[in-house]
Amino acid sequence: MTSSDRDETAGPVGSGAAAGPSPAAVATAAPAADTVVVPADEDPVAAAGSEVIGGPPGRRALLGVSWWIPARFLALAVIVVSVLGMVQKLPCYEQAWFQPGSPQYIHACYSDIPHLYSGRGFAAGLHPYVDRIPGSSGDLQYLEYPVLTGLFMQVAAWLTPGGNQQSQEQWFWAINAGLLMACAVVAAVALSRTHRRRPWDAVLFALSPVLLLNGTVNWDLLAVALAAVAMAWWARSRPGWAGVFIGLATAAKLYPVLLIGPLLVLCWRAGKWREFRLMLGGAVGSWLLVDLPVMLANWQGWSTFYVFSKHRGEDYGSVWLILMQTRGVGLADLDVYIGVLMVLGCAAIAWLGLSAPRRPRFAQLAFLVVALFVLVNKVYSPQYALWLLPLAALARPRWRDVLIWQGCEVLYTLGIWSHLGFVTGPKQHGIGEAWYHFAIGLHLIGTLYLVTLVVRDVLYPDRDPVRWDGSDDPSGGVLDRAPDVFVLGTARRLREEETYAAYAPAGPEQWLDEPELPEPAERP
């Protein structure tokens, strides 16, 4: 069953775009549970794109009952995009990774994976976190990745056949590419099951240009897949399992720990403390299960990731790099500036979550907090866009907006490879510092554009693409349609006004009269 059509150009439902937040939106009837929202029915860009395959589905189209259910279509789409991404890396796979200088940057096909096979001791049979990297010093004496990512790399190294160094590095990349493609498939299927009535929103992830270009630059898709599974479990009201996968995702990459913050705010507002404790317990337990053995085996090896991240200075892709290169000197207290901005930004997001006229959706706050981390971090690698990709598909499922953001990210990806080609090659092919700063600015503007739209959707729920039909929080699990228990700011004011409305006079002549309260029932 498909959803009814909606005119995107007509503005928000109700009293118009300028009407402001409407508490009455909360009372909108929930849509039928078996109604599947088809993007071509409500998204002008998706509708235009569907003309390639014959136009939007008709009212009698039986979607999801044939073999091509959303999960299978999404899996195939991810496989096709991933294979195209591997083809895009072909110039590097054949030669450029193994040539000095800038060829891998000129062809825009750089990847960390083949270089770290030898550079981190896997080729020599060393074990991460336990065996010291030969010839290393300072903060990089051991593998500088979280434990679960290190295990992922080790498994791929075990599967890599013998041969000369180039052949082994090629095999190592190909094996990792296949495993990461499987992670992308898991992420897409999990997204399709997070918003129960909107499985096709996951196409925004599956057909992403960012996924094609950056899926095999590093190992980030492992954490992306685990975080997506965590959100799917939360959407199914299984907070314990959601916590387990948040912990596993944090053991693969640091950013998924940020998902705990939005859940704290939303559970506080809804009074769902038991569910939050289950989630937090699962997260801490699974993280310790992965990390504790390595901590006990070699604390220095385990802590390398955190020490390296702390001591890292301004690096590629960040606004701090622009400041450093413009001023000619770095900030002495960079970590303090970043810490203050993160605290202030998280406080603002928490206030938004507690004071918005309607409780924000989990995906919205999750997107905002991860976007904040991306914007203020001391480094921004091109594959970091993968962190935001599934959250953007859930928080703002509109092709136009997601494609604008991805367009900025694609231009940034091409910009950084072009700039590295300029600074590493003798012939200086590529763009210089000024144009690279422009590419960083595009990334920042694109992310801020999507952040602005998500904040607007929170403040004006009628503009939220997910809520216009009466849905509340399809990815919220126990939060979906739960009443508020604790609110601040605008939400408290609206609640007080609604409470007074029950006693408000019918006309001006009754304004000063005392409200008639119901008589207390007599006890038997």
N, C-alpha and C positions, 0 to 999 in steps of 0.2 A: 504494500500500500504506500502511495506517495503522499507527500504533504501538499497542501493547497498553495496556490501561487501567491507571491507577495511582490508588490511593486517597490523595489529598492529606492527608487527616486522619489517616493511619496513622503519620505521622512518617517519619524517615529510614529507608532500607533498612538492614538489618543489625541491630545490637544495641540500637537505640533512640536516642532523642534525647539521652539523658544519657551515651551511651557515649563521646562525644568523638571527636576525629579518628581516622580509621581508615586506616592505610596500605594495608590490603588492598583499599581501593576502587580503587586504581590498577590492580589486576590484573583488574578486571571486564572481561568480554569486550565488544568493541565491537559495537554494533548493526549490522544489515545496512545497507549504503550506500543502498539504494533505499527504506528505510523512512522515510516522511514523518510527522513528529509533528504530529498534529492537536490544537489547543488544547482542543477540546471533549472529547477523550479523557482529559485529565489535569488540566484546570483547572476547578474547580467553577463559577467565575464564567462562564467561556466556555461550559461545558456548559449552565448555566441560560439564558444569553443565546441559545444556539442553538435553544432551544425556539420562538423566534419564527419560525424558518424550518424547523421540523419536527423539531428535535432533532439530537443528534450523528450523524455519518455511521456507517453500519453497517460490519460487517467486510468486506463485499463492495463497498463504495463504491470506485469507481475515480477517486481524486482526482488531478488534474493531467494527465489524459489527454484531457479535453474541451477545448473552446476556452477555457474559464475556468480557465486555469492561474493560479497565484498572482500572477505578475507583472501579468497583465491585470486581474485582480480588484483588486489593490492600486492600479494606476494609476487605475481607475475610481473607487475609494473616495477616493483623494486628490483627484481632480477634483471629486467631489461635495462633500467637506468644504471644499475651497478656494472653491468657488462659494458655499456657505453662508456662509463667512467674508466674501466680498465683499458678500453681501446684508446681513450684520450691519453692514458699514461704510456702507450706503446712506444713513442719515441724515446722516452726515458728508460723503459724496460730493455730495449734493444741496445742502447748505447749511452744516452746522456747521463744516467746515474753513475757511470763508470769513467767519465771523462772529467778532467779538471776544469775549473772555471765555471762558466755560466751556461752551458748548453741546457741543463735541466731547468733553469729558470727561463731561458729564452723560449723553450717549448711549453712552459707553464704546466709542467708535469712532475714537479718535485714531490717527494714523499720521504718522510723520516724513516720508514720501515726498512728499506734495504741497507741504509747507512748504519742503523743501530744494530744490525745483525753482527757485524764485525766490531763496531765501535763500543758495544756494551758486553762483549765477551761471549756471546752465544756461539759464534763460530769456533771458539776455542773450547767449548763444552763447559763453560763456567755457569754457575747457578746464581741468579739474581739475589741480592740482599745478603748473601752468605760469602761469596767469593768476590774479592776486590778486583776492580777493573784494572788490567795491566796498564802501567804508565799513567794512571790517573793521580790527581792531587786535588787539594782543596775540598769543595763541597760535592764533587762528583766522583767520589771513590767507589760508589755503588750505583746501581740502577736508580734513576731519579723519577720513577713512576710509582703510583700506588700499587699495593700488593696484588690485587686481582688483575690489574693490567699486566703486571710482571708475570703472573702465572699464565695469562693468555699468550704472552710472548714466548714463554718457555715451552708451552705445548706446541706452538707453531715451529719452534726451533727443533723440538724432538721429531716433528713430522718432516723436516727438511732433509732431503736426501744428500748424500755426499757428492763431491765433485770439486772443481776449482772454485775459487772465491766468488767470481762473478756468477757462476751457475747457482751456487748456494744462495746468494743474495736474491737472485731472480726467483728461485723457488720459495724462499722465505717470504718475499712480497706476495707471490701468487697464493700461497697458502693462507696468509693473513687476509688477503683480499677476499678469498672465499669465505673465511670465517666471519669477516666483517659484513659481507653480504648477508649471511645468515642472521647476524645481529640486526641488520636493517629490516629484514623480513619480519623478525620478531617485533621490532618497534612498530612497524606499520600495522600488523595485525592487532597488537595491543592497543594502538590508537583507535582502530576501528571498533573496539569493544569498550572503549572508555566513555564515549558519548553514545549511549545505547541507540538513540534514534537518529544519530548522525554518523553512521560508519563511513560514509563517502568523504567526510572531511579529511580522512587520513590520506586521500589522494594528494593533498597539498604537500605531504611528506614524501609519498612514494614517487611522484614525478618532479621532484625538486631539482633545479639546476645546482643548488648547493650540495645536495647529496651526490650528484654526478661528479662534480669537480673535486670535492673535499672528502669523500667517503673513505679514501685510502691514503690520505695524507698522514694520519696518525691513528691511534687506537680508540678515538673518542666514541665511536659507534657502540662499543661494548657498554659504556656507562649510559649512553642514550637509550639503548634497548632495555637495560635493567630499570632505569627511571620510568620508561613508558609502561613497563609491566607493573611497577609499583602503583602508578596512577590508575591503571586498569583494575587492580585489586581494590584500591580505595573506592573507585566508582561502583564496585560490586559489594560495598559495605563489608569488606574484609580488612579491617585496619591492621590486624596482626601481620597478615601476609604482605600488605602494603609496606609496613615498616621493615620487614625482612628484606624486601627488594630495594628499599631506599638505602638500607645499610650496605647491601651488596654493591649498589651503584656507587655509593660513597667510597667503598673499598677499591673501585676502579677509577674514579675521578672525584675530585673534591666537590664540584658544584652541586651534585644531587642533595648534599646535606642541607642546602638552602630550602628544599621543599618542606622541611620540618617547620620553618617559620610561618609560612602561610597557613599550614594546618593548625598551628598553635593559635593564631589569630582567629581563624574561622571556628575552631572548636570552642574557643573562649566565648565568642559571640553567641554560639548556639548552645553552649553549656554541655558539649559532648566530651567531657573530661575522661570518661572511661575509655572511649575509643581512641582519644589522643594518647593516653598512657599505653594502650595496647600497641599502637603504632610506634611510639618511642621505644618501648621495650624490645619490639622486634627489630628496630633499626640498630639499636646499641648491641643487641645480642648477635645479630648476623655480622656486623662490622667486627666485633671482637673475635668471632669465630674465625674470620679470615685473617685478621691482622695480628692477633695475640701470639700465634705460634712464631711468626717472623720477629715480633718484638722480643720474644724470649730467646730466639736463636741468635739474633745480632741486632741490638738496638740501633747501632750506628747505621747499619744497612737499611733498616726499616725507616729511620727518620730522615734519610737523605732527601726524599721528596719534599718534606716540610722545611728542612733547613735550606735547601736550594731555592725553594719558592720564597722564603723570607729574605734571603740575601740577594735575590735577583734585583737588578736595577731596571730603569726604564728600558723597555724593549719594543720590538716591532709591533705596530698596530695600535698603540695606546696614545691617548691624548698627552700622556706624560712624555712620550718621545718627542712630540711636536714642541712641547715647552722646553725640553732639554736642548734640542737642536737649534731652536730659535734663540734661546738665552746663552747657549754655549756652555752651560753647566747644569748638572742635575740637581734635584732637590735632595738636601741632606737628610730630611725626615720624610721620605716618600711614604714609608709604611704608615706613619702617623696620619698623613693627609688622606691616604686611602682608607684607613680605619675610621677616621672621622666621617668621611663621606658615606661609607657603608652604614655606619650607625645611624646617621641622620636620614639616609635614604630608607633604611629598614623601618625606622620610626615613622617616617611619612607613609610608607606602605601599610604599616600596622594601623595608623590613624585612619587611613582610607578604608581599610577592612572593617574597622569598628564603627566608623561614622557614616559610611555611604548609606543612602536612603534604602538600599536593599543589599542584603549580604552579598558580596562579590562571589563569583564562582571561583572554585579552587584553581582552575587553569589560569584565570586572570591574574590572581596574586602570584602564582608560581612563575608566570611569564615575567611579571614586573620585577620580582626579586632577582631572578637570574639575569635579566637584562641590566639591572643595576650593577651586578657583579661584573658583567661583561664591559660595561661602559667605564667603570672606574679602575679596572684591573691594570696592573703594570705591564701586561703583555696581552696582545690579541692576535692569536694565530688564526688563519683562515678557517680551520676546521671547527673553531669554537662556535661558528654559526649553526652547527649541527645541534648544539645544546638547546638553542632557542627554537629550532625548526618544529619539533612536535608540540612544544608549548604554544607557538604561534598558531599552529593549525587548530588547537583546541580553544585558545583564547580569542582569536579574531579570525574565524573561518570564512574569509572573503578573499577570493582570488586576486582581485585588484590590489588590495593592501599588502598581501603576502608577497605578490610578485614585485611590487615596488621595493619592498624591503630586500628581497632576494636579488633584485637587479643591482642594488647598492652593494650587496655582499659579493656578487660575482665581479663587479668592477673593482672592488677592493682586492679580491683574490688575484685578478690579473695584474692589479697595480703592484702588489708586493712582489710577485715573481718578476715583473718587469724591473722593479727597482733593484732587486737582488742581482738580476742580470747586469744591471748598470754598474753596480759597485764591485762585482766579483770578476767581470770579464775585462780583458785588456782593451777591447774595442768599445766598451761602455754602451752596449746595446740596451735600450730600455729608457726608463724615466728617472730623472734626478730627484733630489730631495724635495723641491717645491711641489712637484706633481705627486710625489708619494704622500706628502702631507694632505694634498687634495683628496687622494684616495682614502686616507684615514678619515677625513671629514665626511666623505660619502657614507662610509660605514657608520659613523656616529649619527649622521642625520637620518639614515634609513632606520636605524634601531630606535631613535627618538621618535620618529614618525609613527612607528607601530606602538610604542609605549603610549604616546598621546592618544591614539585611538582606543587603546584598551582602557586607559583612565577615563576617557569620555564615556565608554560603555558602562563602566562601573558607576559613574555619577548620574548617567541618564540611561537607565536599564532598557527603556524602549528602543534605544539604538543598538542594543546588543543583538547580533545576528542569531544567537542561540535562544534568546528569551522572547523574541517577538511573538512567538506562537503560544506562549503560556508556560513554557518550560522554566524550571528554576535553575538547578545546577545538575545537569546530567552526569557530570564527572564528580559530583560531590558525595556520592554514597550516602552515609548517614546524615550528611548536611542537606541533602536535597529536600526542600520544602520543610525543613525543621524550623520551628519558631525561634525568634531571637530571645536570648536571656540577658545579654549584656551588650549595650550599645553606648556610643558617645556622639557628641556633636549633632550633626544634622539628623541622624537616625533617632537620637533621643528626643530631639525637638518634634520630629514627625510623630513619634510614638505618643508623646504627650498630647499633641493636637488630636490624634485619633482617639485617645482615651477621653479627652474632653468632648469630642464630637458626640459621644453617646448621651451626654447631658446638655448639649447645646440647645438653646430655645428655637422654637419653630419660626418665630418672627421677631421683628424689632421690639414690639410691645412687651415681649416676655424676657428681654435681655437681662433685667435686674432681678427677675424672680429666682428664688432658690430652686434648684432641680429637685424633682420628686424622686426620691430614692425608693426602691422596692421595700415593702414591709418584710421584716425578718420572719421566717417560717416558725410556726409554733412547734415546740418540742412535744413529742407524744408523751 
